[in-house]
């Protein structure tokens, strides 16, 4: 029997946790992640309808980072505009200040609430807003 690891999918899909639980329980096929791992990030589920993406973006300022939501796709890009390091002679350069683009596939009804940056960490808060039409409702039984 084969075990299926959905960890790569959890990394870049937000709001699909119920779908992933169902797929894991049915032992579905594994999918591969296409990301390269830069910059590192966490996805936190704060409660049933709220999520937070935290990305390590040390070396980038607010004006170098662009966050865009197109339908169900959240795109975070950054351009390093630091040209003063071009003439430096590094013995070892371990701090990456390269441009990046990170994409996250969002489930339906996921809305980006805000984005903040503190101590080199970019925090993006998300919320699942289920429309009233598809929310379950209780029907009272009347006695005649």
VOTORNU-309133 format. One record per residue: residue number from 1; residue in one letter; x, y, z of N, C-alpha, C, O in turn; chain. Coordinates in Angstrom, 2 decimals, padded with zeros to 5 digits, m for minus. Example, Ala and Ser with C-alpha at 12.3 -4.5 7.8 and 13.67 -1.06 7.14 Angstrom:
2
+-----+--------+---------+---------+---------+---------+---------+---------+---------+---------+---------+---------+---------+---------+--------+
| num | residu |   neast |  nnorth |     nup |  caeast | canorth |    caup |   ceast |  cnorth |     cup |   oeast |  onorth |     oup | chaine |
+-----+--------+---------+---------+---------+---------+---------+---------+---------+---------+---------+---------+---------+---------+--------+
|   1 |      A |  013.19 | m005.69 |  007.80 |  012.30 | m004.50 |  007.80 |  013.20 | m003.30 |  007.80 |  014.24 | m003.32 |  008.46 |      A |
|   2 |      S |  012.85 | m002.25 |  007.08 |  013.67 | m001.06 |  007.14 |  012.90 |  000.03 |  007.87 |  013.41 |  001.14 |  008.04 |      A |
+-----+--------+---------+---------+---------+---------+---------+---------+---------+---------+---------+---------+---------+---------+--------+
// end
This chain:
144
+-----+--------+---------+---------+---------+---------+---------+---------+---------+---------+---------+---------+---------+---------+--------+
| num | residu |   neast |  nnorth |     nup |  caeast | canorth |    caup |   ceast |  cnorth |     cup |   oeast |  onorth |     oup | chaine |
+-----+--------+---------+---------+---------+---------+---------+---------+---------+---------+---------+---------+---------+---------+--------+
|   1 |      X |  000.85 | m001.18 |  000.00 |  000.00 |  000.00 |  000.00 |  000.89 |  001.24 |  000.00 |  001.91 |  001.27 |  000.69 |      A |
|   2 |      X |  000.51 |  002.24 | m000.75 |  001.27 |  003.47 | m000.87 |  000.70 |  004.57 | m000.01 | m000.52 |  004.73 |  000.08 |      A |
|   3 |      X |  001.58 |  005.31 |  000.62 |  001.15 |  006.50 |  001.35 |  001.25 |  007.70 |  000.43 |  002.18 |  007.79 | m000.37 |      A |
|   4 |      X |  000.31 |  008.60 |  000.53 |  000.29 |  009.78 | m000.32 |  000.55 |  011.00 |  000.55 | m000.10 |  011.20 |  001.58 |      A |
|   5 |      X |  001.51 |  011.81 |  000.13 |  001.88 |  013.02 |  000.88 |  001.36 |  014.25 |  000.13 |  001.82 |  014.54 | m000.97 |      A |
|   6 |      X |  000.41 |  014.96 |  000.74 | m000.16 |  016.15 |  000.11 |  000.50 |  017.43 |  000.62 | m000.02 |  018.52 |  000.37 |      A |
|   7 |      X |  001.61 |  017.32 |  001.33 |  002.27 |  018.50 |  001.88 |  002.57 |  019.56 |  000.82 |  002.33 |  020.74 |  001.08 |      A |
|   8 |      X |  003.08 |  019.20 | m000.38 |  003.32 |  020.24 | m001.38 |  002.05 |  021.01 | m001.77 |  002.12 |  022.20 | m002.05 |      A |
|   9 |      X |  000.92 |  020.35 | m001.78 | m000.32 |  021.03 | m002.13 | m000.77 |  021.96 | m001.01 | m001.27 |  023.05 | m001.28 |      A |
|  10 |      X | m000.60 |  021.55 |  000.24 | m000.98 |  022.39 |  001.37 | m000.20 |  023.70 |  001.35 | m000.70 |  024.73 |  001.80 |      A |
|  11 |      X |  001.02 |  023.66 |  000.82 |  001.88 |  024.83 |  000.86 |  001.36 |  025.99 |  000.04 |  001.57 |  027.14 |  000.41 |      A |
|  12 |      X |  000.69 |  025.74 | m001.07 |  000.34 |  026.84 | m001.95 | m001.16 |  026.98 | m002.21 | m001.55 |  027.76 | m003.07 |      A |
|  13 |      X | m001.99 |  026.24 | m001.50 | m003.44 |  026.35 | m001.68 | m004.07 |  026.71 | m000.35 | m003.86 |  026.03 |  000.66 |      A |
|  14 |      X | m004.85 |  027.76 | m000.35 | m005.46 |  028.25 |  000.88 | m006.96 |  028.16 |  000.76 | m007.53 |  028.58 | m000.24 |      A |
|  15 |      X | m007.59 |  027.61 |  001.77 | m009.04 |  027.50 |  001.77 | m009.53 |  026.19 |  001.22 | m010.74 |  025.96 |  001.15 |      A |
|  16 |      X | m008.61 |  025.31 |  000.82 | m008.99 |  024.02 |  000.27 | m008.82 |  022.91 |  001.31 | m008.81 |  021.73 |  000.95 |      A |
|  17 |      X | m008.69 |  023.25 |  002.59 | m008.38 |  022.26 |  003.61 | m009.42 |  021.14 |  003.67 | m009.06 |  019.98 |  003.89 |      A |
|  18 |      X | m010.68 |  021.45 |  003.49 | m011.71 |  020.40 |  003.51 | m011.54 |  019.45 |  002.34 | m011.71 |  018.24 |  002.48 |      A |
|  19 |      X | m011.20 |  020.00 |  001.18 | m010.96 |  019.18 | m000.01 | m009.76 |  018.27 |  000.21 | m009.81 |  017.09 | m000.14 |      A |
|  20 |      X | m008.69 |  018.80 |  000.79 | m007.50 |  017.99 |  001.03 | m007.78 |  016.88 |  002.04 | m007.30 |  015.76 |  001.89 |      A |
|  21 |      X | m008.56 |  017.18 |  003.07 | m008.92 |  016.14 |  004.03 | m009.66 |  015.01 |  003.34 | m009.42 |  013.84 |  003.62 |      A |
|  22 |      X | m010.57 |  015.37 |  002.44 | m011.32 |  014.36 |  001.71 | m010.40 |  013.54 |  000.81 | m010.52 |  012.32 |  000.73 |      A |
|  23 |      X | m009.47 |  014.21 |  000.13 | m008.56 |  013.51 | m000.77 | m007.63 |  012.58 |  000.00 | m007.34 |  011.48 | m000.45 |      A |
|  24 |      X | m007.16 |  013.02 |  001.16 | m006.28 |  012.17 |  001.96 | m007.02 |  010.94 |  002.44 | m006.46 |  009.84 |  002.44 |      A |
|  25 |      X | m008.26 |  011.11 |  002.85 | m009.01 |  009.97 |  003.35 | m009.33 |  008.97 |  002.25 | m009.51 |  007.78 |  002.52 |      A |
|  26 |      X | m009.40 |  009.43 |  001.01 | m009.67 |  008.53 | m000.12 | m008.39 |  008.04 | m000.79 | m008.44 |  007.33 | m001.78 |      A |
|  27 |      X | m007.23 |  008.43 | m000.24 | m005.93 |  007.99 | m000.75 | m005.75 |  008.35 | m002.22 | m005.44 |  007.49 | m003.05 |      A |
|  28 |      X | m005.96 |  009.64 | m002.54 | m005.85 |  010.10 | m003.93 | m004.39 |  010.19 | m004.37 | m003.48 |  010.01 | m003.56 |      A |
|  29 |      X | m004.19 |  010.48 | m005.64 | m002.84 |  010.55 | m006.20 | m002.11 |  011.79 | m005.71 | m002.72 |  012.82 | m005.41 |      A |
|  30 |      X | m000.79 |  011.67 | m005.62 |  000.05 |  012.77 | m005.16 |  000.32 |  013.75 | m006.30 |  000.43 |  013.35 | m007.46 |      A |
|  31 |      X |  000.42 |  015.03 | m005.96 |  000.77 |  016.04 | m006.96 |  002.09 |  016.69 | m006.56 |  002.45 |  016.73 | m005.39 |      A |
|  32 |      X |  002.80 |  017.20 | m007.54 |  004.10 |  017.79 | m007.29 |  004.00 |  019.30 | m007.15 |  003.17 |  019.94 | m007.79 |      A |
|  33 |      X |  004.86 |  019.85 | m006.30 |  004.93 |  021.30 | m006.13 |  005.86 |  021.88 | m007.19 |  006.90 |  021.30 | m007.51 |      A |
|  34 |      X |  005.49 |  023.02 | m007.73 |  006.32 |  023.66 | m008.75 |  007.13 |  024.81 | m008.19 |  007.84 |  025.48 | m008.94 |      A |
|  35 |      X |  007.04 |  025.06 | m006.90 |  007.76 |  026.19 | m006.33 |  009.21 |  025.82 | m006.06 |  009.55 |  024.65 | m005.90 |      A |
|  36 |      X |  010.07 |  026.84 | m006.00 |  011.48 |  026.61 | m005.76 |  011.86 |  026.83 | m004.31 |  013.03 |  026.65 | m003.97 |      A |
|  37 |      X |  010.95 |  027.20 | m003.45 |  011.23 |  027.36 | m002.03 |  011.68 |  028.75 | m001.62 |  011.94 |  028.96 | m000.43 |      A |
|  38 |      X |  011.79 |  029.70 | m002.53 |  012.21 |  031.05 | m002.17 |  011.11 |  032.04 | m002.51 |  010.55 |  031.98 | m003.61 |      A |
|  39 |      X |  010.78 |  032.91 | m001.63 |  011.21 |  033.00 | m000.24 |  010.44 |  032.02 |  000.63 |  009.35 |  031.58 |  000.26 |      A |
|  40 |      X |  011.00 |  031.67 |  001.78 |  010.27 |  030.74 |  002.66 |  009.00 |  031.38 |  003.20 |  008.94 |  032.60 |  003.38 |      A |
|  41 |      X |  007.99 |  030.56 |  003.47 |  006.72 |  031.09 |  003.94 |  006.00 |  030.05 |  004.80 |  006.31 |  028.86 |  004.76 |      A |
|  42 |      X |  005.04 |  030.53 |  005.57 |  004.14 |  029.70 |  006.38 |  002.71 |  030.04 |  005.99 |  002.40 |  031.17 |  005.62 |      A |
|  43 |      X |  001.84 |  029.04 |  006.08 |  000.40 |  029.27 |  005.94 | m000.23 |  028.81 |  007.24 | m000.11 |  027.64 |  007.62 |      A |
|  44 |      X | m000.90 |  029.72 |  007.90 | m001.50 |  029.44 |  009.20 | m003.02 |  029.54 |  009.09 | m003.54 |  030.48 |  008.50 |      A |
|  45 |      X | m003.71 |  028.57 |  009.66 | m005.17 |  028.65 |  009.74 | m005.49 |  029.15 |  011.13 | m005.32 |  028.43 |  012.12 |      A |
|  46 |      X | m005.97 |  030.39 |  011.22 | m006.23 |  031.01 |  012.51 | m007.52 |  030.49 |  013.13 | m007.58 |  030.27 |  014.34 |      A |
|  47 |      X | m008.53 |  030.28 |  012.32 | m009.77 |  029.63 |  012.74 | m010.42 |  029.06 |  011.48 | m009.77 |  028.97 |  010.44 |      A |
|  48 |      X | m011.68 |  028.68 |  011.56 | m012.31 |  027.99 |  010.44 | m012.33 |  028.82 |  009.16 | m012.26 |  028.26 |  008.07 |      A |
|  49 |      X | m012.43 |  030.14 |  009.27 | m012.56 |  030.99 |  008.08 | m011.44 |  032.01 |  007.89 | m011.51 |  032.82 |  006.97 |      A |
|  50 |      X | m010.42 |  031.99 |  008.73 | m009.34 |  032.98 |  008.64 | m007.99 |  032.30 |  008.50 | m007.69 |  031.32 |  009.18 |      A |
|  51 |      X | m007.18 |  032.85 |  007.59 | m005.86 |  032.30 |  007.29 | m004.85 |  033.43 |  007.30 | m005.21 |  034.60 |  007.16 |      A |
|  52 |      X | m003.57 |  033.08 |  007.45 | m002.50 |  034.07 |  007.36 | m001.33 |  033.43 |  006.63 | m000.89 |  032.33 |  006.96 |      A |
|  53 |      X | m000.83 |  034.15 |  005.63 |  000.41 |  033.77 |  004.95 |  001.50 |  034.67 |  005.51 |  001.34 |  035.89 |  005.53 |      A |
|  54 |      X |  002.60 |  034.07 |  005.95 |  003.75 |  034.83 |  006.43 |  004.94 |  034.47 |  005.56 |  005.29 |  033.30 |  005.43 |      A |
|  55 |      X |  005.56 |  035.48 |  004.96 |  006.71 |  035.27 |  004.08 |  007.92 |  036.00 |  004.64 |  007.81 |  037.13 |  005.12 |      A |
|  56 |      X |  009.09 |  035.35 |  004.59 |  010.34 |  035.96 |  005.00 |  010.89 |  036.77 |  003.83 |  011.40 |  036.20 |  002.86 |      A |
|  57 |      X |  010.79 |  038.08 |  003.91 |  011.21 |  038.96 |  002.81 |  012.24 |  039.97 |  003.30 |  012.17 |  041.15 |  002.94 |      A |
|  58 |      X |  013.19 |  039.51 |  004.10 |  014.24 |  040.40 |  004.61 |  015.00 |  041.01 |  003.45 |  015.32 |  040.33 |  002.47 |      A |
|  59 |      X |  015.29 |  042.30 |  003.55 |  016.02 |  043.00 |  002.50 |  015.13 |  043.73 |  001.52 |  015.62 |  044.52 |  000.72 |      A |
|  60 |      X |  013.82 |  043.49 |  001.57 |  012.88 |  044.17 |  000.68 |  012.09 |  045.20 |  001.48 |  011.75 |  044.97 |  002.64 |      A |
|  61 |      X |  011.81 |  046.34 |  000.85 |  010.97 |  047.35 |  001.48 |  009.55 |  047.23 |  000.94 |  009.29 |  046.50 | m000.01 |      A |
|  62 |      X |  008.64 |  047.96 |  001.57 |  007.23 |  047.92 |  001.17 |  007.03 |  048.25 | m000.31 |  006.22 |  047.63 | m000.99 |      A |
|  63 |      X |  007.78 |  049.24 | m000.80 |  007.57 |  049.68 | m002.19 |  008.18 |  048.72 | m003.21 |  007.93 |  048.88 | m004.41 |      A |
|  64 |      X |  008.95 |  047.73 | m002.78 |  009.52 |  046.75 | m003.70 |  008.64 |  045.51 | m003.86 |  008.88 |  044.68 | m004.73 |      A |
|  65 |      X |  007.63 |  045.38 | m003.01 |  006.77 |  044.20 | m003.00 |  005.40 |  044.57 | m003.57 |  004.82 |  045.59 | m003.21 |      A |
|  66 |      X |  004.90 |  043.72 | m004.46 |  003.59 |  043.94 | m005.08 |  002.72 |  042.72 | m004.81 |  003.13 |  041.59 | m005.08 |      A |
|  67 |      X |  001.51 |  042.94 | m004.29 |  000.56 |  041.86 | m004.00 | m000.67 |  042.09 | m004.86 | m001.29 |  043.15 | m004.81 |      A |
|  68 |      X | m001.02 |  041.07 | m005.66 | m002.14 |  041.17 | m006.59 | m003.03 |  039.95 | m006.45 | m002.53 |  038.83 | m006.32 |      A |
|  69 |      X | m004.35 |  040.15 | m006.47 | m005.29 |  039.04 | m006.49 | m006.05 |  039.10 | m007.80 | m006.74 |  040.07 | m008.09 |      A |
|  70 |      X | m005.91 |  038.04 | m008.61 | m006.64 |  037.91 | m009.87 | m007.52 |  036.68 | m009.75 | m007.03 |  035.55 | m009.75 |      A |
|  71 |      X | m008.81 |  036.90 | m009.64 | m009.78 |  035.83 | m009.42 | m009.34 |  034.99 | m008.22 | m009.32 |  035.50 | m007.10 |      A |
|  72 |      X | m009.00 |  033.72 | m008.42 | m008.63 |  032.85 | m007.31 | m007.12 |  032.65 | m007.21 | m006.66 |  031.63 | m006.70 |      A |
|  73 |      X | m006.35 |  033.62 | m007.69 | m004.90 |  033.51 | m007.67 | m004.32 |  034.72 | m006.95 | m004.58 |  035.86 | m007.32 |      A |
|  74 |      X | m003.52 |  034.46 | m005.92 | m002.83 |  035.51 | m005.18 | m001.38 |  035.49 | m005.66 | m000.70 |  034.47 | m005.56 |      A |
|  75 |      X | m000.90 |  036.63 | m006.16 |  000.44 |  036.72 | m006.72 |  001.24 |  037.75 | m005.92 |  000.82 |  038.89 | m005.78 |      A |
|  76 |      X |  002.39 |  037.32 | m005.41 |  003.27 |  038.20 | m004.65 |  004.58 |  038.27 | m005.40 |  005.24 |  037.26 | m005.62 |      A |
|  77 |      X |  004.97 |  039.48 | m005.81 |  006.22 |  039.67 | m006.54 |  007.07 |  040.71 | m005.83 |  006.55 |  041.57 | m005.12 |      A |
|  78 |      X |  008.38 |  040.61 | m006.02 |  009.30 |  041.59 | m005.46 |  010.46 |  041.78 | m006.41 |  010.97 |  040.84 | m007.01 |      A |
|  79 |      X |  010.87 |  043.05 | m006.54 |  012.02 |  043.40 | m007.36 |  013.05 |  044.07 | m006.48 |  012.77 |  045.06 | m005.82 |      A |
|  80 |      X |  014.25 |  043.52 | m006.48 |  015.35 |  044.11 | m005.73 |  015.90 |  045.28 | m006.52 |  016.41 |  045.10 | m007.63 |      A |
|  81 |      X |  015.82 |  046.47 | m005.95 |  016.31 |  047.67 | m006.63 |  017.62 |  048.14 | m006.01 |  017.99 |  049.31 | m006.16 |      A |
|  82 |      X |  018.31 |  047.25 | m005.33 |  019.51 |  047.59 | m004.60 |  020.74 |  047.45 | m005.50 |  021.28 |  046.36 | m005.65 |      A |
|  83 |      X |  021.17 |  048.57 | m006.10 |  022.33 |  048.55 | m006.99 |  023.62 |  048.92 | m006.28 |  024.70 |  048.84 | m006.88 |      A |
|  84 |      X |  023.55 |  049.33 | m005.01 |  024.75 |  049.75 | m004.30 |  025.66 |  048.57 | m003.96 |  026.83 |  048.78 | m003.65 |      A |
|  85 |      X |  025.15 |  047.33 | m004.00 |  025.97 |  046.16 | m003.70 |  026.75 |  045.66 | m004.91 |  027.54 |  044.72 | m004.79 |      A |
|  86 |      X |  026.54 |  046.26 | m006.07 |  027.17 |  045.77 | m007.30 |  028.69 |  045.87 | m007.25 |  029.38 |  045.03 | m007.82 |      A |
|  87 |      X |  029.23 |  046.89 | m006.57 |  030.68 |  047.07 | m006.54 |  031.34 |  046.42 | m005.31 |  032.55 |  046.57 | m005.13 |      A |
|  88 |      X |  030.58 |  045.72 | m004.48 |  031.14 |  045.07 | m003.30 |  031.75 |  043.73 | m003.67 |  031.26 |  043.03 | m004.56 |      A |
|  89 |      X |  032.82 |  043.37 | m002.96 |  033.48 |  042.09 | m003.17 |  033.18 |  041.20 | m001.97 |  033.81 |  041.35 | m000.92 |      A |
|  90 |      X |  032.23 |  040.28 | m002.11 |  031.82 |  039.42 | m001.02 |  032.76 |  038.23 | m000.88 |  033.16 |  037.64 | m001.89 |      A |
|  91 |      X |  033.11 |  037.88 |  000.33 |  033.81 |  036.62 |  000.61 |  032.79 |  035.50 |  000.64 |  033.02 |  034.41 |  000.12 |      A |
|  92 |      X |  031.64 |  035.78 |  001.27 |  030.51 |  034.85 |  001.28 |  029.24 |  035.67 |  001.27 |  029.10 |  036.60 |  002.07 |      A |
|  93 |      X |  028.32 |  035.34 |  000.38 |  027.04 |  036.05 |  000.33 |  025.92 |  035.03 |  000.54 |  025.57 |  034.30 | m000.38 |      A |
|  94 |      X |  025.37 |  034.99 |  001.75 |  024.32 |  034.04 |  002.10 |  022.94 |  034.66 |  002.17 |  021.95 |  033.94 |  002.30 |      A |
|  95 |      X |  022.87 |  035.97 |  002.10 |  021.57 |  036.65 |  002.16 |  021.07 |  036.85 |  000.74 |  021.67 |  037.58 | m000.05 |      A |
|  96 |      X |  019.96 |  036.20 |  000.44 |  019.41 |  036.29 | m000.92 |  018.57 |  037.54 | m001.05 |  017.63 |  037.76 | m000.28 |      A |
|  97 |      X |  018.90 |  038.35 | m002.01 |  018.10 |  039.54 | m002.33 |  017.71 |  039.48 | m003.80 |  017.85 |  040.47 | m004.53 |      A |
|  98 |      X |  017.24 |  038.34 | m004.22 |  016.88 |  038.19 | m005.63 |  015.39 |  038.43 | m005.81 |  014.59 |  038.29 | m004.88 |      A |
|  99 |      X |  015.04 |  038.78 | m007.03 |  013.63 |  038.98 | m007.37 |  012.89 |  037.65 | m007.22 |  013.47 |  036.58 | m007.37 |      A |
| 100 |      X |  011.60 |  037.75 | m006.92 |  010.80 |  036.52 | m006.82 |  009.37 |  036.78 | m007.22 |  008.89 |  037.92 | m007.22 |      A |
| 101 |      X |  008.69 |  035.69 | m007.55 |  007.25 |  035.69 | m007.77 |  006.71 |  034.42 | m007.13 |  007.15 |  033.32 | m007.45 |      A |
| 102 |      X |  005.76 |  034.58 | m006.23 |  005.15 |  033.45 | m005.54 |  003.65 |  033.51 | m005.80 |  003.03 |  034.56 | m005.63 |      A |
| 103 |      X |  003.07 |  032.38 | m006.21 |  001.64 |  032.31 | m006.51 |  000.96 |  031.34 | m005.56 |  001.50 |  030.28 | m005.25 |      A |
| 104 |      X | m000.23 |  031.72 | m005.10 | m001.04 |  030.88 | m004.24 | m002.42 |  030.73 | m004.88 | m003.06 |  031.72 | m005.22 |      A |
| 105 |      X | m002.86 |  029.51 | m005.04 | m004.20 |  029.24 | m005.56 | m005.18 |  029.33 | m004.40 | m005.04 |  028.61 | m003.41 |      A |
| 106 |      X | m006.16 |  030.21 | m004.50 | m007.14 |  030.41 | m003.44 | m008.44 |  029.69 | m003.78 | m008.80 |  029.55 | m004.94 |      A |
| 107 |      X | m009.11 |  029.23 | m002.76 | m010.43 |  028.61 | m002.94 | m011.45 |  029.71 | m003.24 | m011.17 |  030.90 | m003.08 |      A |
| 108 |      X | m012.63 |  029.30 | m003.66 | m013.70 |  030.26 | m003.89 | m014.03 |  030.99 | m002.60 | m013.96 |  030.41 | m001.51 |      A |
| 109 |      X | m014.40 |  032.25 | m002.73 | m014.85 |  033.10 | m001.63 | m013.75 |  033.45 | m000.63 | m014.06 |  033.87 |  000.49 |      A |
| 110 |      X | m012.48 |  033.30 | m001.00 | m011.38 |  033.74 | m000.14 | m011.07 |  035.19 | m000.51 | m010.87 |  035.51 | m001.68 |      A |
| 111 |      X | m011.02 |  036.05 |  000.51 | m010.80 |  037.48 |  000.30 | m009.54 |  037.89 |  001.05 | m009.33 |  037.47 |  002.19 |      A |
| 112 |      X | m008.70 |  038.72 |  000.42 | m007.51 |  039.25 |  001.08 | m007.95 |  040.44 |  001.93 | m008.49 |  041.42 |  001.42 |      A |
| 113 |      X | m007.71 |  040.35 |  003.24 | m008.12 |  041.42 |  004.15 | m007.09 |  042.54 |  004.19 | m007.44 |  043.71 |  004.01 |      A |
| 114 |      X | m005.82 |  042.19 |  004.44 | m004.77 |  043.20 |  004.52 | m003.40 |  042.56 |  004.43 | m003.26 |  041.33 |  004.45 |      A |
| 115 |      X | m002.39 |  043.40 |  004.31 | m001.00 |  042.95 |  004.29 | m000.19 |  043.91 |  005.14 | m000.33 |  045.13 |  005.03 |      A |
| 116 |      X |  000.65 |  043.35 |  006.00 |  001.52 |  044.16 |  006.85 |  002.93 |  043.59 |  006.79 |  003.12 |  042.41 |  006.50 |      A |
| 117 |      X |  003.91 |  044.44 |  007.07 |  005.29 |  043.98 |  007.10 |  005.95 |  044.46 |  008.38 |  005.89 |  045.64 |  008.73 |      A |
| 118 |      X |  006.58 |  043.50 |  009.08 |  007.23 |  043.83 |  010.34 |  008.43 |  042.92 |  010.52 |  008.32 |  041.70 |  010.39 |      A |
| 119 |      X |  009.58 |  043.51 |  010.80 |  010.81 |  042.76 |  011.06 |  011.17 |  041.80 |  009.93 |  011.63 |  040.69 |  010.19 |      A |
| 120 |      X |  010.98 |  042.21 |  008.70 |  011.35 |  041.37 |  007.56 |  010.36 |  040.27 |  007.23 |  010.64 |  039.42 |  006.38 |      A |
| 121 |      X |  009.20 |  040.27 |  007.89 |  008.17 |  039.28 |  007.62 |  006.94 |  039.97 |  007.03 |  006.43 |  040.94 |  007.60 |      A |
| 122 |      X |  006.48 |  039.46 |  005.90 |  005.27 |  039.96 |  005.26 |  004.11 |  039.09 |  005.70 |  004.13 |  037.87 |  005.51 |      A |
| 123 |      X |  003.08 |  039.71 |  006.29 |  001.90 |  038.98 |  006.76 |  000.72 |  039.36 |  005.86 |  000.42 |  040.54 |  005.69 |      A |
| 124 |      X |  000.05 |  038.36 |  005.30 | m001.13 |  038.59 |  004.47 | m002.29 |  037.84 |  005.11 | m002.26 |  036.62 |  005.21 |      A |
| 125 |      X | m003.31 |  038.58 |  005.54 | m004.46 |  037.99 |  006.20 | m005.57 |  037.74 |  005.19 | m005.89 |  038.60 |  004.37 |      A |
| 126 |      X | m006.14 |  036.55 |  005.25 | m007.18 |  036.12 |  004.32 | m008.41 |  035.67 |  005.10 | m008.31 |  035.22 |  006.24 |      A |
| 127 |      X | m009.57 |  035.79 |  004.47 | m010.81 |  035.36 |  005.11 | m011.70 |  034.67 |  004.08 | m011.81 |  035.11 |  002.93 |      A |
| 128 |      X | m012.33 |  033.59 |  004.51 | m013.30 |  032.90 |  003.66 | m014.67 |  033.51 |  003.96 | m015.14 |  033.46 |  005.10 |      A |
| 129 |      X | m015.29 |  034.09 |  002.94 | m016.62 |  034.69 |  003.08 | m017.61 |  033.83 |  002.30 | m017.69 |  033.92 |  001.08 |      A |
| 130 |      X | m018.35 |  033.01 |  003.00 | m019.34 |  032.16 |  002.34 | m020.61 |  032.97 |  002.14 | m021.16 |  033.50 |  003.10 |      A |
| 131 |      X | m021.09 |  033.08 |  000.90 | m022.32 |  033.84 |  000.65 | m023.51 |  033.24 |  001.40 | m023.57 |  032.03 |  001.64 |      A |
| 132 |      X | m024.44 |  034.09 |  001.77 | m025.63 |  033.65 |  002.50 | m026.42 |  032.61 |  001.74 | m027.07 |  031.75 |  002.34 |      A |
| 133 |      X | m026.38 |  032.67 |  000.42 | m027.15 |  031.75 | m000.41 | m026.71 |  030.30 | m000.20 | m027.54 |  029.39 | m000.23 |      A |
| 134 |      X | m025.41 |  030.07 |  000.00 | m024.94 |  028.69 |  000.14 | m024.69 |  028.27 |  001.58 | m024.32 |  027.12 |  001.83 |      A |
| 135 |      X | m024.88 |  029.17 |  002.53 | m024.73 |  028.79 |  003.93 | m025.93 |  027.97 |  004.37 | m027.05 |  028.24 |  003.95 |      A |
| 136 |      X | m025.70 |  026.98 |  005.21 | m026.84 |  026.19 |  005.68 | m027.76 |  027.03 |  006.56 | m027.31 |  027.90 |  007.31 |      A |
| 137 |      X | m029.03 |  026.76 |  006.46 | m029.99 |  027.47 |  007.32 | m030.95 |  026.46 |  007.91 | m031.22 |  025.40 |  007.33 |      A |
| 138 |      X | m031.46 |  026.79 |  009.06 | m032.39 |  025.91 |  009.76 | m033.81 |  026.28 |  009.38 | m034.18 |  027.46 |  009.38 |      A |
| 139 |      X | m034.60 |  025.27 |  009.05 | m036.00 |  025.48 |  008.69 | m036.85 |  025.03 |  009.88 | m036.78 |  023.88 |  010.32 |      A |
| 140 |      X | m037.64 |  025.95 |  010.37 | m038.52 |  025.63 |  011.50 | m039.72 |  024.82 |  011.02 | m040.25 |  025.05 |  009.94 |      A |
| 141 |      X | m040.13 |  023.88 |  011.84 | m041.30 |  023.05 |  011.52 | m042.51 |  023.66 |  012.22 | m042.51 |  023.82 |  013.44 |      A |
| 142 |      X | m043.52 |  024.00 |  011.45 | m044.72 |  024.59 |  012.04 | m045.76 |  023.51 |  012.30 | m045.82 |  022.50 |  011.60 |      A |
| 143 |      X | m046.56 |  023.74 |  013.32 | m047.63 |  022.79 |  013.67 | m048.95 |  023.37 |  013.19 | m049.27 |  024.53 |  013.47 |      A |
| 144 |      X | m049.73 |  022.56 |  012.48 | m051.02 |  023.03 |  011.98 | m052.15 |  022.41 |  012.73 | m053.31 |  022.69 |  012.44 |      A |
+-----+--------+---------+---------+---------+---------+---------+---------+---------+---------+---------+---------+---------+---------+--------+
// end
